[in-house]
Structures are given as structure tokens and as C-alpha cells.
Amino acid sequence: MSMIGELSFFLGFQVKQMKEGVFISKEKYTQDLLKGST
Amino acid sequence: MMDCKPIKTPMASNGHLDFDEGGNPVDKTLYRSMIGSLLYLTASRPDIMFSVCMCARYQAMTMESHLIAVKRILWYLKYTPYLGLWYPKGARFQLVGYSDSDYAGCRIDRKSTSRGCHFLGRSLVSWMSKKQNSVALSTAEVEYIVDGACCAQILDKKQTLLDYEVVLDKVPLLCDNESAIKLANNLVQHTRTKHIDICHHFLRDHVAKGDISLENVGTENQLTDIFTKPLDEARFCMLRNELNVLDLSNFTRK
């Protein structure tokens, strides 16, 4: 299995690669967590 | 939770929890599942590490006040959903450790909380916040135990870096307690420290070998406060930025 292009989503981590560095966040997970808890 | 009010810190600055024996019991399963989801999030959010760990201690006897504390963390997440770790390019490649502790921070058993974080250049690579296993008699003793734990972490990182042929010597470990530094550098047995278990003295051994070097850092530059204390908003945001936990929208706007 191979994926073409830069890493952007891995094990729930969102990875954003930029010229100045790399940004790792779990924004989607956070949003889903907030949606899931009532 | 989508329409809750956003809040700027995950914990009130006087937010220490206790057993709250007279409180209303709440559903433990719900509480545990909330803690579980939040613990997973701490892998990319060191800013909520302390508050989540504090709430996680009360999973056996859950009261309403504990649930309210967890909800406050969710409110905070609502305010800051875009935060993540920023790893800048081109910083100096140097391993630095920070260690500190909160003496007798736990209201119930008076045990202290250790905290530490490690940077590689400007990038945060590991962090911890842990209640110590035994009650300590002095701040120096607490710090000494924390420094030992951080020393073990640093040795682990050094070993990993060695595989990439990066050899580091005298890795600085910054702590703000002078007595702990003196204790680690000087092999004199002193009445106040005789009882410290031998396993903690391995710090001293590694300082003597030159694997790490303990250095003093002022309280205001101590980045690990965020892992053991509830803080006010200004200091909390300052430390969060120092740890390179930033908002993605700041970058995309540039």
C-alpha cells in the first residue's frame, strides 16, 4: 500500500508541512469529541 | 457541547480537586469515557495535560464537582480547537530538559507532582506530569526526585540520538531549585537527605559522569509550570506559546 504525496493525516494526527516547519494537531478529533459529548 | 460557552483556561486558578465526599455521585462510565478521550488528546496538547491528569485521579469515586471540572476542559477545547504542536525548521539542534515540581500539591495525601519537558532545539519532544509515589519532606528532595526522572528521559533521548550519530555531552537540565543542584553535584550525605532512596541517587552518578549537567533557571523562565499548577490566563497563554503549542490559523493567515 502506498500513498502519493506528503503526509497529511496519520493516526488521527493532522500534519501540515510548511516552508518554516511542521505543524501537528488533532483538530478533527477535538471537534468530534465536542460534538460527541452532549 | 457545541453551543457551550468557550473559556480561556482549562482549570480555574484555585481549581484543585478533592474527594468531595458530600457531593452528588455521577455516572462513572460516562466520566471514564470522557477522561479516556481527553487522555488521547493530550498526545498533541500538552496544555491540557495537567487538568486531565488531575481529573483522572477521581475515576473511582466520581462526584458532580469532578464532572464539572471535566466539562470546563471541554469548554476550553471549544475555545481553542485549532491548537497543535509547531516544529519550526532550522533551529539549533540541542537537547534541553526542564524539570520542576509542585511541593505537596495534592490536597489529599500531600504528595508532590513532578513535571518535566524536553526540547530538541525549539521543538517540544516529550513532556510529563506525574504525581510522585511517596511523600517528600522538602522541596529539595522533591526536585531531586524529579531531576532523577528527567535524567532517565534525557539518557533515553541521548541513546536514540546516538543511533543517528548525534553525540551529546553534558545535556543541560534546567531546574529552579539550587539545593537540588548542590545535592546532585556534591556527594556529602546530609541529615536532611539521608532517607532519600538509593534509586534516586543515580542522578548524581550521571552528573558525575558528565552525561547531563544541572543548571539553574529563574522561576519566570521555568516552562514546566503548566504541567503542575492551575494558572491564570496570562501566564497560561505565555507558557503555552513558549512550548510552541500554537494555533494553526495564525499560520494560514500569514
Interface residues (C-beta under 8 A of the other chain):
Chain A: G12 F13 Q14 K16 M18 K19 E20 G21 V22 F23 I24 S25 K26 E27 Y29 T30 Q31 L33 L34 K35 G36 S37 T38
Chain B: M1 M2 M34 S37 L38 Y40 L41 A43 S44 R45 L74 L77 K78 P81 Y82 L83 G84 L85 W86 Y87 P88 K89 L246 L248 F251
